[in-house]
Amino acid sequence: MAQRETNPNFMNGVPELLILRLLEDSEMYGYEIVQALRDRTDAVIVVGEGVVYPVLHTLERAGALRSRRKTVAGRSRIYYSLTKAGSRRLAELAGQWTNLARAIQKTLAGGQYGDVVA
């Protein structure tokens, strides 16, 4: 029997996708990203710093992000911004999630074998 392709990491890419999308607009520091995710998703997606920082560090090591230390109001923070590689990664992930969302919506719409009923 041929091995079937599956999506074992079905939700694992969500924080990466959303963080890249936020950083596409402007540079941000970790806690700011946590708050922005909560605000922009109306608290449907709530992640803590324990999720955000490992993703940021992984993306930075992969060359998708760059960081710089900046002092604001006497506080030193590390701000992250997207690189060209990060923009490409965002486009790749966004395409995958758009296809996935379309497939889920098609199934939720019902009909025979998930066909959209017009």
N, C-alpha and C positions, 0 to 999 in steps of 0.2 A: 504494500500500500504506500502510495506517495505521501511524503510528509506535507502537511498543510501549513500554510503561513498563518500565523495568529498574531494578535496584539497583546502580548503579555504585559507590556508596559502601558496599558490603556490610559491611565491617568497620570503616570509619572512625568510626562512632558508638560503638564499644565503649568506648574510654576515657572519653568524655563521659558515657555512661550509668553506668558504674561509679563514676566520680568523684562524680556527682550523688547516686548511691545511698549512697556512703560519707558524704557530707556531710549527708545527710538525718538520720543518727544523731547526729552531733556535728561541731563545727568541728575542722578539722585544718590542719596546715601541709603544704607540698609534699612533703618527704621522708617524712613520716608517711603521706601518701596512697600514695606509691610502695610503702612497706613493707606497708601494709594491703592493697593490691591483690595483692601477692605472697602474703601470708599467707592471705587469704580465698579465693583461687583455688587454693590448694595449689601455687603457682608455675606454674600452667598459663598464666596471663597475667602476664608480667613486663614492665613498662614502666619507663623511666628518667625522670629529671627533664626530659629533653629532650622528652618526650611530655607529661608532666603539666603543666608550667608553661604551655606555649602553650594548652592546653585551659582551664586555670584563668583565664588572662588573657582568653581569648575569652569564656568564660562570664561573667566579671565585667563586661566591656564590654557584654555583652548584657543585663545586669541580673539574671542568674540566680544570681549569687553576690555576696556582699559580703566585704570583707577588713578586717582590723584588725591593726595591729602590736602585738605582745605580747612582753614580756621574761620569759623563763622560765629560771631558773638562770643568769642573767647573759647569756643569748643572746637576741637580738632575732629574732623570727620573724614571718612574716605568716601569720595564720590565716584560713581561708576558711570561710564558712557559707552555707547555702542561703537564698534569698529566696523569696517567694511565687511569683515568676516561675520560679525554679529548680525549685520543687515541681511546677509545671505542666509544665515541660519534661521533668522526670523521668517524670511520669505518661505523657506523650506517647511518649517514647522506650521506656519499659517496655512499653507496649502494642504498639508496633511490633515490638520484639524478641520479645515473647511470641508474636505471630502468626507471625513468621519461624521461631522455634524449633518451633512447632507444625507448620508446613508442612514443615520439614526432617525432623522426627520421623515425620511421616506418610509421607514419601518413603522414609526409612530402614526403616520397618516393612515395606515391600514390598507385594505384592499388585498387582492390575491398576491402573495409573495412580496408584500411590501410596495406594490405598485400604488402610486399616488392616485387617489380617486378625485377627479375634477368635478 
